[in-house]
């Protein structure tokens, strides 16, 4: 069972800053395919997530799929009981 979690404000602000002229991003929109995020943005986003969590995230513990949609990012890193090194079940 998936729990709906509200995306952190820093995440929505980050996405708006990267694509200010784009339509609002839905929580299940593919951020890579839509062009909202490129490889540099993914790295920057990972650093922001680390700062919000106050911990380093090993690249061995994260994949591009973890960062592909707002809902995946939120469930993977910010849902209760989630954190680095844990994998959300889809």
HELIX and SHEET records of a PDB file:
HELIX    1   1 UNK A    9  UNK A   18  1                                  10    
HELIX    2   2 UNK A   39  UNK A   53  1                                  15    
HELIX    3   3 UNK A   59  UNK A   61  5                                   3    
HELIX    4   4 UNK A   64  UNK A   67  5                                   4    
HELIX    5   5 UNK A   70  UNK A   78  1                                   9    
END                                                                             
